[in-house]
Amino acid sequence: MGSKLTLKKAVPVSFDSEGSRIRGFFYRASGTGPFPTVILCHGWPGNSEDVLGLGDKLMKGGMNALAFNYRGTWGSEGLGTNANSQEDVVSAIRYVKSDCSVRKFNIDLTRITITGYSFGGSFALLGSLSDPDVRRAVDIAGSDLNGWGRMMKQSDEFRRAIRKA
């Protein structure tokens, strides 16, 4: 008799971000833990479940992962703006650090990482600055915002347009 292979699947989750319900999936590692946890920030416009298949790969490698969708994307409530997306990252950090999530998913609060792809890479880097417990950030194919920063310094009109967006 052969052993039966059990494939783990991501658990649908949701959390609040400034009054909007954010949709996501939690990829829970197997074993005794506690486990390092990676918050995955998708590129624009994202997808319905995972970021580059990393959630599944991290879970199989012994790490937790949270993939979520910013406001206004893929079933998450609210309006999708840069400012809202940034707040959604901060809300994802709060969700991962909540007592309920720590117990349910056996999260090691000393090993939280934020990883983002493209659009999400910039928000991963910015989000890592919002909480001292996030000690690692990974930017995969992120956009270079230095040019925007220089243009914002040089042009009041450009700066207002970016802030409005």
Secondary structure, DSSP 8 states (H G I E B T S, - for coil): ----------EEEEEEETTEEEEEEEE---SS--EEEEEEE--SS--SS-STTHHHHHHHTT-EEEEE--TTSTT--S---HHHHHHHHHHHHHHHHSHHHHHHHTEEEEEEEEEEETHHHHHHHHHHTT-TTEEEEEEES----HHHHHHHHH-HHHHHHHHH-
